[in-house]
């Protein structure tokens, strides 16, 4: 039994970056790439993603000035209603239509074409940050989200998100999916959306950083 009078060494506290909220040894701030988007982005993050070292939502949020990020699984309806309709913008949801929607009792989403006449500055993109199962649950538990027009991604390549397990090659990180959705919406309004490529390139460098950290840990 240890002598209670002996002061044992305590683990050193990790210094946390005040901006990205990660330990400074794995700070992602070098990869923050500010990009002005006319379309406002609001990320609704599942609580289990907050401390996930491999998550991409924080980098996305820091790179899109004016974006918002809120944590929760079930959101207060009054608050969510105000969030979805703030500033007179029309909210659209980044989420695919799936055959299981009707089986789960989800409301039918209006077609995306209904926002084709809206200028980008009048749109708000709602993004669910979580695993497929968790984001599906968030959609099921927040019926106000079910009534939003949806953006389903088309003609995209394989994800670069090599550091996190995916069940299909086309399952993207939150950052990748949001960038591709913004590009798709920009093209609907005759804009190229190429400016988001800079953020995708920064994401690749973030991935390389995480892979290097994982490799260093394996050597220990």
Backbone as JSON, one array per atom type, in Angstrom:
{
  "sequence": "XXXXXXXXXXXXXXXXXXXXXXXXXXXXXXXXXXXXXXXXXXXXXXXXXXXXXXXXXXXXXXXXXXXXXXXXXXXXXXXXXXXXXXXXXXXXXXXXXXXXXXXXXXXXXXXXXXXXXXXXXXXXXXXXXXXXXXXXXXXXXXXXXXXXXXXXXXXXXXXXXXXXXXXXXXXXXXXXXXXXXXXXXXXXXXXXXXXXXXXXXXXXXXXXXXXXXXXXXXXX",
  "N": [[0.86, -1.2, 0.0], [0.53, 2.23, -0.78], [2.2, 4.99, 0.75], [0.21, 7.49, 2.1], [1.2, 9.96, 2.62], [3.1, 10.57, 0.81], [3.8, 12.58, -1.93], [2.71, 11.98, -5.02], [3.79, 12.21, -8.42], [1.95, 14.32, -10.59], [0.02, 14.05, -13.58], [1.03, 16.09, -16.29], [-0.7, 19.04, -17.2], [-2.48, 19.42, -20.24], [-1.95, 21.87, -22.65], [-4.45, 23.79, -24.04], [-5.6, 24.87, -27.19], [-7.14, 27.94, -27.64], [-8.72, 28.58, -29.78], [-9.26, 26.38, -31.62], [-9.82, 24.5, -29.75], [-8.4, 22.2, -29.19], [-5.71, 20.12, -27.9], [-2.57, 21.8, -27.88], [-0.52, 20.44, -29.1], [-1.73, 19.06, -31.15], [-2.99, 20.95, -32.62], [-5.27, 22.4, -34.93], [-5.31, 24.78, -36.17], [-3.41, 25.76, -38.12], [-4.49, 24.81, -40.47], [-6.81, 26.13, -40.91], [-8.8, 27.78, -43.19], [-9.95, 30.6, -44.22], [-12.95, 31.25, -45.89], [-15.2, 33.1, -47.69], [-18.59, 32.65, -47.7], [-21.62, 33.05, -49.33], [-23.83, 31.59, -48.69], [-25.16, 30.75, -45.66], [-23.86, 28.63, -43.14], [-24.93, 26.24, -40.84], [-23.98, 24.14, -38.35], [-25.14, 21.32, -36.76], [-24.15, 19.58, -34.18], [-23.62, 16.31, -33.03], [-23.43, 15.32, -29.59], [-21.47, 13.33, -29.06], [-19.53, 13.8, -30.89], [-18.05, 15.96, -30.15], [-15.6, 15.78, -28.69], [-14.13, 14.28, -30.39], [-11.17, 13.43, -31.83], [-10.67, 13.11, -34.52], [-12.58, 14.46, -35.86], [-14.07, 16.68, -38.3], [-15.65, 18.91, -38.25], [-15.1, 21.16, -36.66], [-12.91, 22.37, -37.91], [-14.15, 23.03, -40.32], [-16.1, 24.88, -39.39], [-14.46, 26.95, -38.34], [-13.32, 27.81, -40.66], [-15.28, 28.98, -42.16], [-16.37, 32.0, -42.05], [-18.93, 33.49, -40.11], [-20.41, 31.21, -39.93], [-22.24, 28.82, -37.91], [-22.12, 26.7, -35.0], [-23.71, 24.26, -33.18], [-24.3, 22.2, -30.37], [-25.92, 19.15, -29.7], [-28.52, 16.66, -29.36], [-31.3, 16.41, -29.31], [-33.08, 19.21, -30.06], [-34.44, 22.18, -28.64], [-37.66, 23.03, -29.69], [-38.67, 25.62, -30.06], [-36.35, 27.16, -30.07], [-35.04, 25.96, -32.26], [-36.8, 26.47, -34.34], [-36.57, 29.27, -34.5], [-33.88, 29.43, -35.2], [-33.83, 28.2, -37.73], [-35.26, 29.99, -39.27], [-34.13, 32.47, -39.02], [-33.23, 35.83, -39.83], [-34.66, 35.83, -42.15], [-33.77, 33.97, -43.98], [-33.88, 31.05, -46.1], [-33.9, 27.79, -45.0], [-32.1, 24.83, -45.77], [-31.5, 21.32, -45.84], [-28.62, 19.36, -45.5], [-28.71, 16.31, -46.46], [-29.34, 13.0, -47.53], [-32.15, 11.75, -49.43], [-33.7, 8.79, -48.49], [-34.71, 5.31, -48.93], [-35.68, 4.4, -46.5], [-36.99, 6.44, -45.24], [-39.87, 6.73, -45.27], [-40.58, 4.4, -43.92], [-39.65, 4.93, -41.38], [-41.33, 6.87, -40.61], [-40.71, 9.48, -41.26], [-41.15, 12.87, -42.26], [-42.03, 13.87, -45.59], [-39.63, 15.39, -47.6], [-39.56, 18.64, -49.07], [-38.95, 19.31, -52.6], [-35.62, 20.11, -53.73], [-35.54, 21.88, -55.79], [-37.25, 23.93, -55.24], [-35.87, 25.98, -54.14], [-34.39, 27.04, -56.1], [-34.73, 29.53, -57.28], [-33.96, 31.26, -55.34], [-31.57, 33.58, -54.2], [-28.1, 32.95, -53.39], [-27.35, 34.31, -51.02], [-29.62, 34.27, -49.53], [-29.96, 31.84, -48.45], [-29.64, 29.12, -46.1], [-27.61, 26.57, -45.02], [-28.15, 23.61, -43.4], [-26.35, 21.4, -41.45], [-25.79, 18.14, -40.32], [-23.72, 16.84, -37.93], [-22.29, 13.92, -37.32], [-22.06, 10.33, -36.84], [-23.45, 8.12, -39.36], [-25.59, 6.7, -38.19], [-26.09, 8.23, -35.85], [-26.68, 10.77, -36.89], [-28.94, 10.18, -38.31], [-30.66, 9.56, -36.23], [-30.82, 12.07, -35.03], [-32.19, 13.47, -37.01], [-34.62, 12.08, -36.95], [-35.53, 12.68, -34.36], [-35.93, 15.4, -34.36], [-38.33, 16.96, -35.67], [-38.77, 19.31, -37.06], [-36.62, 19.54, -38.74], [-37.14, 17.64, -40.63], [-38.95, 18.66, -42.44], [-37.56, 20.27, -44.16], [-36.24, 21.32, -47.36], [-33.99, 19.14, -49.09], [-30.48, 18.69, -49.68], [-28.99, 16.49, -51.74], [-26.02, 14.9, -52.41], [-24.32, 14.76, -55.54], [-22.47, 13.09, -58.1], [-19.84, 12.78, -56.93], [-16.5, 12.03, -55.83], [-14.46, 9.46, -54.24], [-14.08, 9.6, -50.7], [-11.58, 11.53, -48.97], [-11.13, 10.99, -46.4], [-9.34, 9.3, -44.73], [-8.64, 8.62, -42.16], [-10.67, 7.79, -40.61], [-13.08, 5.28, -40.06], [-15.16, 4.16, -42.68], [-18.2, 2.91, -44.07], [-18.79, 2.84, -46.72], [-17.27, 3.87, -49.84], [-18.17, 6.37, -50.68], [-18.95, 7.72, -48.45], [-18.65, 10.64, -46.78], [-16.57, 12.99, -44.94], [-17.79, 15.46, -42.6], [-16.85, 18.0, -43.3], [-16.02, 17.64, -46.0], [-18.47, 16.87, -47.22], [-20.02, 19.16, -46.78], [-18.61, 21.14, -48.2], [-18.87, 20.13, -50.84], [-21.63, 20.26, -51.09], [-22.06, 23.03, -50.94], [-20.71, 23.8, -53.25], [-22.36, 22.55, -55.13], [-24.79, 23.92, -54.75], [-23.94, 26.48, -55.42], [-23.44, 26.1, -58.15], [-26.04, 25.75, -59.03], [-26.81, 28.34, -59.07], [-25.32, 29.44, -61.03], [-22.67, 29.87, -60.3], [-19.24, 28.92, -59.9], [-18.19, 27.71, -57.62], [-15.63, 26.98, -57.05], [-13.98, 28.09, -55.13], [-14.14, 26.67, -52.79], [-12.43, 24.58, -53.06], [-9.98, 25.23, -51.98], [-10.34, 24.88, -49.26], [-10.82, 22.15, -49.17], [-8.31, 21.27, -49.94], [-6.82, 22.13, -47.75], [-7.96, 20.47, -45.89], [-6.95, 18.01, -46.71], [-4.31, 18.34, -45.88], [-4.69, 18.47, -43.16], [-5.55, 15.83, -42.72], [-3.18, 14.49, -43.37], [-1.61, 15.39, -41.25], [-2.91, 14.14, -39.06], [-2.5, 11.46, -39.72], [0.26, 11.31, -39.47], [0.53, 11.72, -36.72], [-0.77, 9.45, -35.74], [0.97, 7.48, -36.73], [3.27, 8.08, -35.3], [2.45, 7.46, -32.71], [2.13, 4.72, -32.92], [4.72, 3.87, -32.97], [5.61, 4.18, -30.44]],
  "CA": [[0.0, 0.0, 0.0], [1.32, 3.45, -0.88], [2.12, 5.94, 1.86], [-0.62, 8.63, 1.68], [1.91, 11.22, 2.82], [4.03, 10.79, -0.3], [3.19, 13.29, -3.07], [3.0, 11.34, -6.3], [3.78, 13.18, -9.54], [0.67, 14.43, -11.28], [0.18, 14.23, -15.03], [1.07, 17.49, -16.72], [-1.89, 19.5, -17.9], [-2.27, 19.71, -21.66], [-2.35, 23.22, -23.02], [-5.51, 23.74, -25.05], [-5.72, 26.02, -28.07], [-8.4, 28.61, -27.36], [-9.52, 28.72, -31.0], [-9.77, 25.1, -32.13], [-10.2, 23.73, -28.56], [-7.64, 20.97, -29.15], [-4.37, 20.28, -27.33], [-1.72, 22.54, -28.79], [0.31, 19.51, -29.87], [-2.5, 18.61, -32.32], [-3.78, 22.12, -33.03], [-5.61, 22.38, -36.36], [-5.4, 26.16, -36.66], [-2.68, 25.99, -39.36], [-5.26, 24.39, -41.64], [-7.99, 26.98, -41.06], [-8.74, 28.48, -44.48], [-11.16, 31.43, -44.27], [-13.61, 31.37, -47.19], [-16.47, 33.8, -47.57], [-19.69, 31.96, -48.36], [-22.91, 33.75, -49.25], [-24.76, 30.67, -48.04], [-24.81, 30.56, -44.25], [-23.79, 27.23, -42.73], [-25.19, 25.96, -39.42], [-23.66, 22.75, -38.04], [-25.74, 20.76, -35.55], [-23.18, 18.53, -33.87], [-23.99, 15.34, -31.99], [-22.52, 15.46, -28.44], [-20.36, 12.38, -29.09], [-18.51, 14.26, -31.83], [-17.37, 17.16, -29.64], [-14.23, 15.48, -28.28], [-13.54, 13.32, -31.33], [-9.95, 14.03, -32.39], [-10.64, 12.99, -35.98], [-13.7, 15.19, -36.42], [-13.72, 17.76, -39.22], [-16.63, 20.0, -38.18], [-14.51, 22.37, -36.08], [-12.13, 23.0, -38.98], [-15.14, 23.62, -41.22], [-16.69, 26.05, -38.73], [-13.47, 28.02, -38.24], [-12.96, 28.26, -42.01], [-16.41, 29.66, -42.79], [-16.8, 33.12, -41.21], [-20.38, 33.64, -40.07], [-21.08, 29.92, -39.7], [-22.6, 28.53, -36.52], [-22.06, 25.29, -34.61], [-24.47, 24.03, -31.95], [-24.18, 20.81, -29.94], [-27.11, 18.58, -29.11], [-29.17, 15.57, -30.09], [-32.67, 16.9, -29.44], [-33.04, 20.66, -29.87], [-35.69, 22.82, -28.26], [-38.34, 23.38, -30.94], [-38.75, 27.08, -30.2], [-35.03, 27.62, -30.49], [-34.74, 25.45, -33.6], [-37.65, 27.24, -35.27], [-35.95, 30.59, -34.66], [-32.61, 29.24, -35.91], [-34.09, 27.85, -39.13], [-35.88, 31.1, -40.01], [-33.47, 33.73, -38.67], [-32.82, 36.76, -40.9], [-35.45, 35.64, -43.37], [-33.16, 33.01, -44.9], [-34.55, 29.76, -46.26], [-33.01, 26.71, -44.58], [-32.11, 23.57, -46.5], [-30.8, 20.31, -45.05], [-27.69, 18.47, -46.19], [-29.05, 14.95, -46.06], [-29.94, 12.33, -48.68], [-33.43, 11.05, -49.32], [-33.43, 7.35, -48.46], [-35.93, 4.49, -48.94], [-36.16, 4.14, -45.15], [-37.68, 7.61, -44.69], [-41.29, 6.45, -45.03], [-40.69, 3.34, -42.91], [-39.39, 5.52, -40.07], [-42.33, 7.89, -40.33], [-40.17, 10.82, -41.48], [-41.92, 13.69, -43.18], [-41.48, 13.99, -46.94], [-38.92, 16.66, -47.78], [-39.86, 19.35, -50.32], [-37.86, 19.19, -53.57], [-34.61, 21.17, -53.67], [-35.79, 22.85, -56.86], [-38.05, 25.05, -54.75], [-34.98, 27.07, -53.73], [-33.56, 27.39, -57.25], [-34.86, 30.95, -57.59], [-33.44, 32.05, -54.23], [-30.15, 33.92, -54.33], [-27.33, 32.26, -52.35], [-27.34, 35.06, -49.78], [-30.88, 34.08, -48.79], [-30.04, 30.42, -48.09], [-28.92, 28.63, -44.93], [-27.4, 25.13, -45.13], [-28.12, 22.93, -42.1], [-25.49, 20.22, -41.56], [-25.78, 17.28, -39.14], [-22.38, 16.29, -37.74], [-22.34, 12.7, -36.51], [-22.06, 9.12, -37.66], [-24.71, 7.94, -40.09], [-26.64, 6.29, -37.25], [-26.4, 9.33, -34.95], [-27.33, 11.85, -37.64], [-30.29, 9.68, -38.63], [-31.44, 9.71, -35.01], [-31.06, 13.5, -34.87], [-33.25, 13.83, -37.94], [-35.86, 11.47, -36.46], [-35.96, 13.31, -33.12], [-36.17, 16.84, -34.58], [-39.24, 16.92, -36.81], [-38.66, 20.53, -37.86], [-35.61, 19.31, -39.77], [-37.67, 16.75, -41.65], [-39.72, 19.41, -43.42], [-36.7, 21.14, -44.96], [-35.71, 20.79, -48.62], [-32.71, 18.47, -48.85], [-29.41, 18.62, -50.67], [-28.37, 15.16, -51.89], [-24.82, 15.1, -53.2], [-24.26, 14.03, -56.81], [-21.22, 13.09, -58.88], [-18.68, 13.03, -56.07], [-15.55, 10.93, -55.8], [-14.25, 8.82, -52.95], [-13.66, 10.48, -49.62], [-10.17, 11.57, -48.56], [-11.17, 10.88, -44.94], [-8.74, 7.98, -44.52], [-8.32, 8.39, -40.76], [-11.87, 7.36, -39.89], [-13.7, 4.15, -40.75], [-16.4, 4.4, -43.42], [-18.76, 1.67, -44.58], [-18.84, 2.96, -48.18], [-16.29, 4.84, -50.33], [-18.75, 7.7, -50.89], [-19.31, 8.35, -47.17], [-17.71, 11.74, -46.66], [-16.5, 13.74, -43.69], [-18.7, 16.61, -42.56], [-16.24, 19.09, -44.06], [-16.09, 17.35, -47.43], [-19.87, 16.9, -47.66], [-20.5, 20.55, -46.79], [-17.98, 21.82, -49.33], [-19.48, 19.67, -52.09], [-22.99, 20.79, -51.13], [-21.97, 24.46, -51.26], [-20.38, 23.86, -54.67], [-23.55, 22.16, -55.88], [-25.74, 25.02, -54.66], [-23.4, 27.58, -56.21], [-23.65, 25.81, -59.57], [-27.45, 26.01, -59.32], [-26.95, 29.78, -59.26], [-24.35, 29.8, -62.06], [-21.35, 30.14, -59.75], [-18.44, 27.7, -60.05], [-17.96, 27.07, -56.33], [-14.25, 26.51, -56.98], [-13.28, 28.62, -53.97], [-14.14, 25.68, -51.7], [-11.33, 23.64, -53.26], [-8.9, 25.59, -51.07], [-10.63, 24.26, -47.96], [-10.61, 20.71, -49.34], [-6.86, 21.07, -49.94], [-6.4, 22.27, -46.36], [-8.43, 19.25, -45.22], [-5.97, 16.97, -47.02], [-3.13, 18.55, -45.03], [-5.14, 18.06, -41.82], [-5.52, 14.37, -42.72], [-1.77, 14.09, -43.31], [-1.16, 15.64, -39.87], [-3.47, 13.1, -38.2], [-1.83, 10.2, -40.04], [1.6, 11.37, -38.88], [0.36, 11.54, -35.28], [-1.08, 8.03, -35.52], [2.17, 6.71, -36.99], [4.19, 8.32, -34.16], [1.93, 6.73, -31.56], [2.37, 3.28, -33.13], [6.13, 3.6, -32.74], [5.9, 4.27, -29.01]],
  "C": [[0.89, 1.24, 0.0], [1.11, 4.33, 0.35], [1.33, 7.16, 1.43], [0.1, 9.96, 1.85], [2.88, 11.54, 1.69], [3.29, 11.47, -1.45], [3.64, 12.62, -4.36], [2.97, 12.38, -7.4], [2.44, 13.16, -10.25], [0.92, 14.61, -12.77], [0.15, 15.72, -15.38], [-0.21, 17.84, -17.47], [-1.55, 19.81, -19.36], [-2.76, 21.13, -21.95], [-3.31, 23.13, -24.2], [-5.51, 25.02, -25.88], [-7.1, 26.65, -27.87], [-9.29, 28.71, -28.6], [-10.11, 27.38, -31.45], [-10.16, 24.14, -31.01], [-9.55, 22.35, -28.52], [-6.33, 21.2, -28.41], [-3.45, 20.93, -28.35], [-0.81, 21.64, -29.62], [-0.4, 18.99, -31.12], [-3.42, 19.73, -32.8], [-4.04, 22.08, -34.53], [-5.66, 23.78, -36.96], [-4.57, 26.42, -37.93], [-3.47, 25.65, -40.62], [-6.55, 25.2, -41.82], [-7.82, 27.85, -42.3], [-9.99, 29.34, -44.64], [-11.69, 31.6, -45.7], [-14.96, 32.03, -46.98], [-17.54, 33.07, -48.38], [-20.96, 32.78, -48.21], [-23.94, 32.89, -48.53], [-24.3, 30.47, -46.61], [-24.84, 29.07, -43.92], [-24.02, 27.13, -41.23], [-24.95, 24.47, -39.2], [-24.33, 22.37, -36.72], [-24.93, 19.5, -35.23], [-23.68, 17.61, -32.76], [-22.98, 15.43, -30.85], [-21.32, 14.52, -28.48], [-19.25, 12.79, -30.04], [-17.64, 15.37, -31.26], [-15.91, 16.89, -29.34], [-13.53, 14.52, -29.24], [-12.37, 13.97, -32.05], [-9.94, 14.03, -33.92], [-11.77, 13.77, -36.65], [-13.26, 16.36, -37.28], [-14.61, 18.98, -39.08], [-16.02, 21.29, -37.63], [-13.67, 23.11, -37.12], [-13.05, 23.68, -39.99], [-15.68, 24.92, -40.64], [-15.72, 27.22, -38.68], [-13.12, 28.59, -39.61], [-14.08, 29.0, -42.72], [-16.88, 30.79, -41.87], [-18.32, 33.29, -41.27], [-21.12, 32.34, -39.89], [-21.36, 29.75, -38.21], [-22.41, 27.04, -36.25], [-22.72, 25.14, -33.25], [-24.45, 22.54, -31.64], [-25.48, 20.33, -29.31], [-27.61, 17.4, -29.93], [-30.63, 15.92, -30.34], [-32.64, 18.39, -29.11], [-34.42, 21.19, -29.52], [-36.38, 23.35, -29.51], [-38.45, 24.88, -31.14], [-37.43, 27.64, -30.67], [-34.73, 27.22, -31.92], [-35.56, 26.2, -34.66], [-37.02, 28.6, -35.55], [-34.65, 30.48, -35.46], [-32.84, 29.01, -37.4], [-34.6, 29.03, -39.93], [-35.26, 32.45, -39.7], [-33.09, 34.51, -39.91], [-33.56, 36.54, -42.2], [-34.83, 34.68, -44.37], [-34.01, 31.74, -44.98], [-33.54, 28.66, -45.92], [-33.2, 25.47, -45.43], [-31.2, 22.6, -45.76], [-29.88, 19.49, -45.93], [-27.93, 17.06, -45.69], [-29.72, 14.25, -47.24], [-31.34, 11.81, -48.4], [-33.13, 9.55, -49.39], [-34.74, 6.57, -48.45], [-36.51, 4.27, -47.55], [-36.96, 5.3, -44.56], [-39.13, 7.29, -44.32], [-41.46, 5.4, -43.93], [-40.49, 3.89, -41.5], [-40.4, 6.61, -39.7], [-41.81, 9.3, -40.49], [-41.05, 11.58, -42.46], [-41.25, 13.74, -44.55], [-40.84, 15.37, -47.11], [-39.35, 17.32, -49.08], [-38.7, 19.23, -51.3], [-36.9, 20.38, -53.47], [-34.87, 22.25, -54.72], [-36.58, 24.06, -56.39], [-37.18, 26.22, -54.3], [-34.15, 27.57, -54.9], [-33.6, 28.88, -57.55], [-34.3, 31.84, -56.49], [-31.96, 32.36, -54.45], [-29.38, 33.25, -53.18], [-27.35, 32.97, -51.0], [-28.61, 34.93, -48.97], [-31.04, 32.64, -48.3], [-29.21, 30.13, -46.83], [-28.82, 27.11, -45.06], [-27.26, 24.53, -43.73], [-27.37, 21.6, -42.28], [-25.54, 19.44, -40.25], [-24.41, 16.61, -39.04], [-22.45, 15.11, -36.78], [-22.18, 11.5, -37.42], [-23.4, 9.01, -38.37], [-25.85, 7.59, -39.13], [-27.06, 7.46, -36.35], [-27.12, 10.46, -35.69], [-28.76, 11.46, -38.03], [-31.2, 9.85, -37.41], [-31.77, 11.18, -34.77], [-32.19, 13.97, -35.78], [-34.6, 13.31, -37.45], [-36.42, 12.21, -35.25], [-36.29, 14.79, -33.27], [-37.02, 17.01, -35.83], [-39.19, 18.2, -37.65], [-37.63, 20.38, -38.97], [-36.16, 18.49, -40.92], [-38.41, 17.5, -42.76], [-38.9, 20.31, -44.32], [-36.38, 20.51, -46.31], [-34.32, 20.21, -48.38], [-31.75, 18.59, -50.02], [-28.86, 17.2, -50.64], [-27.19, 15.31, -52.84], [-24.82, 14.2, -54.43], [-22.87, 14.14, -57.4], [-20.01, 13.47, -58.03], [-17.77, 11.81, -56.08], [-15.45, 10.32, -54.42], [-13.75, 9.83, -51.93], [-12.15, 10.41, -49.39], [-10.03, 11.32, -47.06], [-10.63, 9.52, -44.5], [-8.57, 7.63, -43.04], [-9.53, 7.9, -39.96], [-12.6, 6.31, -40.72], [-15.0, 4.58, -41.43], [-16.88, 3.07, -43.98], [-18.82, 1.66, -46.1], [-17.84, 4.02, -48.62], [-16.85, 6.26, -50.45], [-19.25, 8.34, -49.6], [-18.24, 9.38, -46.83], [-17.64, 12.27, -45.23], [-17.49, 14.89, -43.76], [-18.15, 17.76, -43.38], [-16.37, 18.85, -45.56], [-17.53, 17.48, -47.93], [-20.39, 18.33, -47.75], [-19.9, 21.32, -47.95], [-18.62, 21.43, -50.65], [-20.92, 20.18, -52.21], [-22.99, 22.27, -51.5], [-21.61, 24.64, -52.74], [-21.61, 23.57, -55.53], [-24.58, 23.28, -55.89], [-25.25, 26.23, -55.46], [-23.63, 27.35, -57.7], [-25.11, 25.99, -59.97], [-27.68, 27.48, -59.62], [-25.85, 30.33, -60.16], [-23.03, 30.33, -61.49], [-20.56, 28.83, -59.76], [-18.26, 26.96, -58.73], [-16.53, 26.6, -56.14], [-13.51, 27.0, -55.75], [-13.2, 27.62, -52.83], [-13.05, 24.63, -51.88], [-10.17, 23.94, -52.33], [-9.09, 24.95, -49.7], [-10.45, 22.74, -48.04], [-9.12, 20.38, -49.36], [-6.31, 21.18, -48.52], [-6.81, 21.03, -45.57], [-7.47, 18.09, -45.48], [-4.73, 17.1, -46.13], [-3.45, 18.2, -43.57], [-5.1, 16.54, -41.69], [-4.09, 13.87, -42.61], [-1.21, 14.29, -41.91], [-1.64, 14.52, -38.95], [-2.8, 11.75, -38.46], [-0.43, 10.16, -39.44], [1.54, 11.16, -37.37], [0.09, 10.08, -34.95], [0.16, 7.16, -35.71], [3.16, 6.86, -35.84], [3.75, 7.54, -32.94], [2.18, 5.23, -31.68], [3.81, 2.9, -32.83], [6.48, 3.59, -31.26], [5.72, 2.91, -28.33]]
}
